[in-house]
Amino acid sequence: MKLYLTDLDGTLLDHKAQTGKLTAALMNKEIENGKAISYATARSIHSAAPKVNDINFRLPVITHNGAFIINPLTKERLVSHYFSDEAVSFLKDFFCEHQESLLVYSVIGNNERVSYLKERLNKGTKRYLADRAGDKRLYCAKNYDELFSGSIYYITLIEPLTPPEELDGYFYMKNGFSRNYQPDTYDINEYWYEIYRDDVSKANAALKLKEMLGADELICFGDNTNDISMFSVADKSYAVSNASEELKKLSTGVIRSNEQSGVPVFIANDDVTVWQYNKQPLKVTPDNQRFSSCTATADSGDGVGVLNEKQIHATLKSYFASSLFDKEIKIGNYYADLVTENGIFEIQTANFKNLVPKLNVFLKASHVTVVYPFHKKSRLNYIDKSSGELLKSGRTVTANDLTDFFIELYRIKQYLNDPNLTICIADIAVENLRYCCKDMKRRKTDRKVTVPTSLLQLTYLEDSDSYRCFLPENLPELFTLRDFRKCIRSGDASIIIKILQYVGVIDYVGKKGNEYLYRIT
């Protein structure tokens, strides 16, 4: 069994300290599929749990950089590491002399407490308390003795006055202590100095958890220096692309960033069976002679009618089919439009959410190509419903707005990084026929029919790089949503950016004023 162990802040969580819908969906899918997934964090269980409450973690988790291993469902502490009485006495004497702003983590009566002295608060500690307003663990100690009461397991100094080199002389593998010193994930200008027992580390906790679960292989993910020890004992370790350079050098490899759901995308594709499939080029010029013959023979009753496009659905099915025996093949409890030598084909004009249960089954059995008919060119014709005479013919309109397409992709976003999924955009020319009475001044349409006339182009989105075709040529390497909106010819820039971020083409890098700043990866 493989045990996947991920850090939270900067690794699984995004810049808002949230999981995001895609990350949560992918993680839950893999947990439901039976993969052993847990997390190791510097946070407490009380701080971590709300951040990942959309993910159904079931296995024990590591908190406080390894001080505890906790059951996330019951909050029971399965493994605990408290300071000895001698260590507490040393800490009390040292910080009585050094006037630092302390956060002292302890357990009193089975309840966790974070104690502080009001008169010792600095700017960083005040912000910490403000961010956690309402946290029942926070306790303003009346005096120094009360500050160090209970079973103590962790000390945090935010922006300490004492130089870290001097603190290391007492706490870095000295006097029974160890420490972590690094910038805050969400404010790199603010440094935290955290003290714990010398046998406490993510490494020791990870090995203990691996032993508890009987795992054969430990695969870790991280972004910062407190993940170094965990990487040193992992069978494989992966740094997200936003990780520190030091951690990247120690890793087995570098994966997508926390903003691009790097961890769940890796887990989802690790050991996935990649089915045999003849990969297509990005742009393919179609065989219009074949398409015309399919249009002529298409049965309007074939397939599922979506948005009055039964004939389009039937024509594309015939076009992609190798033979008449390819159509409507049952796989599991669902029928696939086509099953060919090059995998399963689904023709889907809209309502991609209906594909979700199918994809759960089909992707485990074969490569899947989802074909999306896009009305690139269209013309409106009014027809006399009695005689079939052409009453009026409109001009041909060319469409470039793919907003609806990206909205449909959003509905299956958790599958877009699956190596067994291809999205094919089929640009077609159509005639929209409106049947009405000849003598009516205001033509009331009795019947509407959409007829495909030609297949203009096929665009195959096979992998992350293929989605780069949606990047406008004049887009700078660093850009905001406003910049992106100015560069695209048409469409909803916000939904396009979300999809491009999901598939790893662009990444969030920070803020420019009040706007989010992105870069092309």
C-alpha positions in Angstrom: 0.0 0.0 0.0 1.2 3.5 -0.8 0.7 6.2 1.8 0.4 9.7 0.3 1.3 12.4 2.9 0.9 16.0 2.0 1.7 19.3 3.8 -1.2 21.8 3.9 -0.2 25.4 3.7 1.5 26.3 0.4 1.1 22.7 -0.8 -2.5 21.5 -0.7 -4.0 24.8 0.3 -4.0 27.8 -2.1 -3.0 31.4 -1.5 -6.3 32.0 0.4 -5.5 29.0 2.7 -8.4 27.1 1.0 -8.6 23.8 -0.7 -10.6 24.9 -3.7 -13.4 23.0 -5.4 -11.2 21.1 -7.8 -8.7 20.0 -5.2 -11.5 18.8 -2.8 -13.2 16.9 -5.7 -10.0 15.2 -6.8 -8.9 14.3 -3.3 -12.3 12.9 -2.3 -12.4 10.9 -5.5 -9.1 9.3 -4.8 -10.0 8.6 -1.1 -13.2 7.0 -2.3 -11.1 4.9 -4.7 -9.3 3.5 -1.7 -6.0 5.4 -1.8 -4.3 6.0 1.5 -4.1 9.8 1.9 -3.3 11.9 4.9 -1.6 15.2 5.8 1.2 16.5 8.0 1.0 20.1 9.1 2.5 22.7 11.5 -1.1 23.6 12.3 -3.2 22.2 15.2 -6.0 19.8 14.4 -8.4 22.7 15.4 -6.8 25.0 12.9 -6.3 22.4 10.1 -9.8 20.8 10.2 -11.8 23.8 9.1 -9.3 24.3 6.2 -9.9 20.8 4.8 -13.4 20.1 5.9 -14.4 19.6 2.2 -12.1 16.6 2.1 -13.1 13.3 3.7 -9.8 12.5 5.4 -10.2 9.3 7.4 -6.7 8.2 8.2 -4.7 9.6 11.2 -3.1 13.0 10.5 0.1 14.6 11.7 -0.2 18.0 13.4 2.2 20.5 15.0 5.1 19.3 12.8 4.9 15.9 14.3 4.0 16.6 18.0 0.7 14.7 17.5 -0.8 12.0 15.4 -4.5 12.5 15.6 -7.7 10.7 14.5 -9.3 13.4 12.3 -12.8 12.1 12.9 -12.8 11.8 16.7 -9.9 14.3 17.4 -8.4 11.6 19.6 -4.6 12.0 20.1 -3.1 8.7 19.1 0.6 9.7 19.6 1.7 12.7 21.8 5.1 14.3 22.5 5.1 16.6 25.5 8.1 18.5 27.0 9.6 17.0 30.2 9.4 18.9 33.5 13.1 19.7 33.1 12.5 21.1 29.6 9.6 23.2 30.8 11.7 24.6 33.6 14.4 25.5 31.1 11.9 27.2 28.8 10.4 29.2 31.7 13.8 30.4 32.9 15.1 31.3 29.5 12.0 33.3 28.4 11.7 35.0 31.7 15.1 36.5 31.0 14.5 37.0 27.2 11.4 39.3 26.9 9.8 37.5 23.9 6.2 37.4 22.8 5.3 33.8 23.3 2.5 31.4 22.3 2.6 28.4 24.6 0.7 25.3 23.4 -0.4 22.9 26.1 -3.0 20.3 27.0 -5.0 20.9 30.2 -7.7 18.5 31.2 -7.6 16.9 27.7 -8.3 20.3 26.1 -5.7 22.2 24.0 -4.8 25.7 25.1 -2.8 28.4 23.4 -1.6 30.8 26.2 -0.1 34.3 25.9 0.7 37.3 28.1 -1.1 40.4 27.1 1.8 42.7 28.1 4.2 40.7 25.9 2.2 40.9 22.6 4.0 42.1 19.5 2.6 42.9 16.1 2.9 39.4 14.7 1.3 37.7 17.7 -1.5 40.3 17.7 -2.2 39.4 14.1 -2.2 35.7 14.9 -4.7 36.2 17.7 -6.9 38.4 15.5 -6.9 35.9 12.7 -8.1 33.3 15.2 -10.7 35.4 17.1 -13.3 33.1 18.6 -10.9 30.1 18.9 -11.7 28.5 22.3 -8.1 27.4 22.7 -6.8 31.0 23.1 -6.1 31.9 26.7 -4.7 35.1 28.2 -2.5 34.0 31.1 -2.6 36.1 34.3 1.0 35.5 35.1 4.2 33.7 34.0 3.4 30.6 36.1 0.0 30.2 34.4 1.6 30.8 31.0 3.6 27.6 31.5 0.9 25.4 33.1 -0.4 22.1 31.7 1.3 19.6 29.5 3.3 21.7 27.1 4.3 20.5 23.7 5.0 23.5 21.5 6.3 27.1 21.6 5.9 29.7 18.9 7.7 33.0 18.5 6.5 35.3 15.7 9.2 37.8 14.7 11.4 37.1 17.8 13.6 39.9 19.2 16.4 37.5 19.9 18.5 36.7 16.8 17.6 33.2 15.5 21.3 32.3 15.6 21.3 33.0 19.3 18.1 31.0 19.8 19.6 28.1 17.9 22.4 27.9 20.5 19.8 26.8 23.0 17.0 25.1 21.0 18.5 23.6 17.8 19.1 20.0 18.8 20.2 21.4 22.2 18.8 20.7 25.7 16.3 18.2 24.4 14.8 20.7 21.9 14.5 21.1 18.1 13.1 24.0 16.1 11.7 25.2 12.8 12.6 28.6 11.5 10.9 29.8 8.3 8.9 32.7 6.8 5.1 32.5 7.1 3.5 30.9 4.1 1.1 33.9 3.6 3.5 36.7 4.5 7.1 36.0 3.6 8.3 39.0 5.5 7.2 37.5 8.8 9.4 34.8 10.3 8.3 32.2 12.8 10.5 30.4 15.3 8.8 27.2 16.6 10.3 25.0 19.4 9.4 21.4 20.1 11.0 18.2 21.4 14.1 17.0 19.7 12.4 13.7 18.7 9.5 15.6 17.2 9.6 16.0 13.4 7.4 15.4 10.4 9.9 12.6 9.5 9.5 10.6 12.7 5.7 11.1 12.6 5.6 10.1 9.0 7.5 6.9 9.7 5.3 6.2 12.7 2.2 6.7 10.6 3.6 4.5 7.8 4.2 1.8 10.5 0.7 2.2 12.0 -1.0 1.8 8.6 1.2 -1.0 7.4 2.2 1.0 4.3 4.9 -0.3 1.9 5.7 3.1 0.4 5.7 6.7 1.6 5.1 9.4 -0.9 5.4 13.0 0.5 4.5 16.5 -0.8 5.7 19.8 0.5 6.7 23.4 -0.1 8.9 24.7 2.8 11.8 23.9 5.0 9.7 22.2 7.7 9.1 19.5 5.0 12.8 18.7 4.6 12.9 16.0 7.3 9.8 14.4 5.9 11.4 14.3 2.4 14.5 12.7 3.8 12.6 9.6 5.0 10.1 9.3 2.1 10.4 6.7 -0.6 9.5 9.4 -3.1 9.1 13.1 -2.4 7.6 15.8 -4.6 7.9 19.6 -4.3 5.1 21.8 -5.7 6.4 24.3 -8.2 5.9 27.2 -5.7 8.2 25.4 -3.2 11.5 26.7 -1.9 14.5 26.0 -4.1 16.1 24.1 -1.2 13.2 21.7 -1.1 13.1 21.2 -4.8 16.7 20.1 -4.9 15.9 17.4 -2.3 12.8 16.2 -4.1 12.2 13.2 -6.4 10.5 15.7 -8.8 8.6 19.0 -9.0 4.9 18.9 -9.7 2.3 21.6 -10.4 1.8 24.4 -7.8 -0.7 24.5 -5.0 -2.8 26.9 -7.1 -3.0 24.2 -9.9 -4.1 21.4 -7.5 -0.6 19.8 -8.0 -1.0 17.2 -5.2 -4.4 15.7 -6.1 -3.5 15.8 -9.8 -0.4 13.8 -9.1 -2.1 11.3 -6.9 -4.9 10.9 -9.4 -2.5 10.1 -12.2 0.0 8.0 -10.2 -0.2 4.4 -11.3 -3.2 5.2 -13.5 -3.6 2.8 -16.4 -3.0 4.7 -19.6 -5.0 3.0 -22.4 -3.7 2.5 -25.9 -4.7 5.5 -28.0 -3.5 7.0 -31.3 -2.8 10.6 -30.3 -4.2 13.2 -32.6 -2.5 16.5 -33.7 -3.9 19.7 -32.2 -5.6 20.8 -35.5 -7.0 18.3 -38.0 -8.6 19.1 -41.3 -11.6 16.9 -41.6 -12.8 14.7 -44.4 -15.8 16.7 -45.6 -16.7 14.2 -48.3 -17.1 11.6 -45.5 -19.0 14.1 -43.4 -21.4 14.9 -46.2 -22.2 11.3 -46.7 -22.8 10.9 -43.0 -25.1 14.0 -43.1 -27.1 12.5 -46.0 -27.6 9.1 -44.3 -28.0 10.3 -40.7 -31.2 9.2 -39.1 -32.8 12.1 -37.3 -34.0 9.6 -34.7 -30.5 8.3 -33.9 -28.9 9.4 -30.6 -30.0 11.7 -28.0 -31.6 15.0 -29.1 -30.0 17.9 -27.3 -31.0 21.5 -28.1 -32.8 20.4 -31.2 -29.6 18.9 -32.6 -30.4 15.2 -33.2 -29.1 15.3 -36.7 -25.8 16.9 -35.7 -25.4 14.2 -33.0 -26.2 11.4 -35.4 -24.0 12.8 -38.2 -20.9 13.1 -35.9 -21.5 9.6 -34.5 -21.5 8.3 -38.0 -18.4 10.4 -38.9 -16.3 9.1 -36.0 -17.6 5.5 -36.2 -15.5 2.8 -37.8 -18.6 0.7 -38.6 -22.3 0.4 -37.9 -21.5 -1.9 -35.0 -19.6 0.7 -33.1 -22.7 2.6 -31.9 -24.5 2.5 -28.6 -22.3 0.0 -26.8 -23.1 -0.8 -23.2 -20.2 -0.4 -20.8 -21.1 -1.1 -17.2 -24.5 0.4 -16.6 -24.1 3.1 -19.3 -24.2 3.2 -23.1 -21.4 4.8 -25.0 -22.2 6.6 -28.2 -19.3 4.9 -29.9 -16.6 2.3 -29.1 -13.9 2.2 -31.7 -10.4 0.9 -32.1 -9.3 4.3 -30.8 -11.4 4.2 -27.7 -14.8 5.5 -26.6 -16.4 8.5 -28.2 -19.2 10.6 -26.6 -20.9 13.3 -28.7 -22.0 16.0 -26.2 -23.5 19.3 -27.3 -24.2 20.6 -23.8 -25.0 19.4 -20.2 -21.5 17.9 -19.6 -22.5 17.3 -16.0 -24.4 14.3 -17.4 -21.1 12.8 -18.4 -19.8 12.6 -14.8 -21.2 9.1 -13.9 -20.2 7.9 -17.4 -16.7 9.1 -17.1 -16.3 7.5 -13.7 -16.9 4.1 -15.5 -15.6 4.7 -19.0 -12.1 6.1 -18.1 -11.4 2.9 -16.2 -12.1 0.9 -19.3 -10.7 2.9 -22.2 -9.5 6.1 -23.6 -12.4 8.5 -23.9 -12.9 11.3 -26.5 -15.6 13.8 -25.8 -16.7 15.6 -29.0 -18.2 19.1 -28.6 -20.0 20.4 -31.7 -19.3 24.2 -32.0 -21.4 26.1 -34.4 -18.6 28.0 -36.1 -20.7 29.2 -39.0 -24.5 29.5 -39.0 -27.2 30.8 -41.3 -30.8 31.4 -40.5 -33.4 30.4 -43.2 -37.2 30.8 -43.1 -39.1 28.0 -44.8 -42.7 27.9 -45.9 -44.1 25.0 -43.8 -46.7 24.1 -46.4 -44.6 24.1 -49.6 -41.0 24.0 -48.3 -40.2 27.2 -50.3 -37.3 29.3 -49.0 -38.9 32.5 -47.8 -35.9 34.3 -46.5 -32.2 33.5 -46.1 -30.0 35.3 -43.6 -26.3 36.0 -43.8 -23.7 33.6 -42.6 -22.5 34.4 -39.1 -19.1 33.3 -37.8 -18.9 32.6 -34.0 -15.7 32.9 -31.9 -17.1 33.0 -28.4 -16.3 29.7 -26.7 -17.7 30.7 -23.3 -20.3 28.0 -23.3 -17.6 25.4 -24.1 -15.5 26.5 -21.2 -18.6 26.4 -18.9 -19.2 22.8 -20.0 -15.5 22.0 -19.3 -15.9 23.4 -15.8 -18.6 20.9 -15.1 -16.1 18.0 -15.7 -13.0 19.9 -14.4 -12.0 17.0 -12.2 -11.4 14.8 -15.2 -9.5 17.3 -17.4 -6.1 16.2 -16.3 -6.8 12.5 -16.8 -4.4 11.1 -19.4 -7.2 9.0 -20.8 -9.5 11.9 -21.7 -9.4 13.9 -24.9 -11.7 16.8 -25.7 -12.4 17.4 -29.3 -14.0 20.6 -30.6 -15.8 20.0 -33.8 -16.2 23.3 -35.7 -19.3 22.9 -37.9 -21.3 25.0 -40.3 -25.1 24.7 -39.8 -28.3 26.0 -41.2 -31.0 26.9 -38.7 -34.3 26.2 -40.5 -37.4 28.0 -39.2 -40.7 26.7 -40.6 -43.6 29.2 -40.6 -46.6 30.5 -42.6 -45.8 32.4 -45.9 -48.4 35.1 -45.5 -47.7 36.0 -41.8 -46.3 39.5 -41.4 -44.6 38.5 -38.2 -43.3 35.0 -38.8 -44.2 32.7 -35.9 -42.0 29.7 -36.0 -43.9 26.4 -35.8 -40.8 24.1 -36.1 -37.1 24.6 -35.7 -34.5 22.3 -37.2 -30.7 22.6 -37.2 -28.9 20.9 -40.1 -25.1 20.5 -40.3 -23.7 21.4 -43.7 -20.0 20.9 -43.3 -17.3 20.1 -40.8 -14.7 22.9 -40.8 -12.0 21.8 -38.3 -11.3 19.4 -35.4 -9.3 20.6 -32.4 -8.0 17.9 -30.1 -7.1 18.8 -26.5 -5.0 15.9 -25.6 -2.9 17.2 -22.7 -2.1 20.4 -20.7 0.1 21.8 -23.5 -2.7 21.6 -26.0 -4.8 24.1 -24.0 -2.1 26.7 -24.8 -3.9 27.3 -28.1 -6.4 29.4 -26.1 -3.7 31.8 -24.9 -3.8 35.0 -27.0 -0.6 35.8 -28.8 -0.1 39.2 -27.3 -0.6 38.1 -23.7 2.4 39.2 -21.4 4.1 36.6 -19.3 2.6 38.2 -16.1 -0.9 39.4 -16.5 -4.2 40.2 -14.6 -7.7 39.2 -15.5 -8.2 42.6 -17.0 -5.1 42.1 -19.2 -6.4 38.8 -20.3 -9.8 40.2 -21.1 -8.3 42.8 -23.3 -6.3 40.3 -25.3 -8.9 37.7 -26.1 -11.2 38.3 -29.1 -14.3 37.2 -27.3 -15.6 35.2 -24.4 -15.8 35.2 -20.6 -12.2 35.7 -19.5 -12.8 34.6 -15.9 -14.1 31.1 -16.8 -11.3 30.7 -19.4 -8.6 31.5 -16.8 -10.1 29.0 -14.4 -9.9 26.2 -16.9 -6.4 27.1 -18.0 -5.3 27.2 -14.4 -6.9 23.7 -13.8 -5.0 22.2 -16.6 -1.7 23.7 -15.6 -1.3 26.3 -18.4 -1.3 29.4 -16.1 -0.6 29.9 -12.5 -1.4 32.4 -9.7 1.7 34.3 -8.6 0.4 37.1 -6.3 -1.5 40.4 -6.5 -1.1 43.6 -8.4 -3.0 46.2 -6.4 -6.4 44.6 -5.8 -6.1 42.3 -8.9 -4.8 38.8 -9.0 -1.6 38.3 -11.0 -1.0 35.2 -13.2 1.8 33.9 -15.3 2.1 31.5 -18.2 3.7 28.3 -16.9 
